[in-house]
Amino acid sequence: MNNSKEMAIIAYNAMDDKLARDIKIIDISNISVVADYFLIADASNRNQIQAIAGNVEELMHKSGYRLKSTEGYQSASWILLDYNDIIIHIFSSEDRLFYDLERIWKDGIVVDIDELNK
């Protein structure tokens, strides 16, 4: 399994463990050099958004992956975690609708977690 795929699985599971809503995995490897995957999810409040981000950071660190940068942790209406090969976006419901990254990256391929686990 390649690193970006493994990273996406770890991040997805970490997000799911903290009840992130509507987790989407978008394969952008054929349309961008920024990363291989975007993971996008939302949560109901600031504390949950921070808890999801914290769990992702912890499990990725335990798996040996280093966080390149993070944005938005203090305001926690949109936290971005950049792991080079994957970029994770955790939104408030309102901000997710407003920024609509799924529409912006519609040329990417939405991947189901079961497909990644194969």
Secondary structure, 3 states (H helix, E strand, C coil): CCHHHHHHHHHHHHHHHCCCEEEEEEECCCCCCCCCEEEEEEECCHHHHHHHHHHHHHHHHHCCCCCCEEECCCCCCEEEEECCCEEEEEEEHHHHHHHCHHHHCCCCEEECHHHHCC
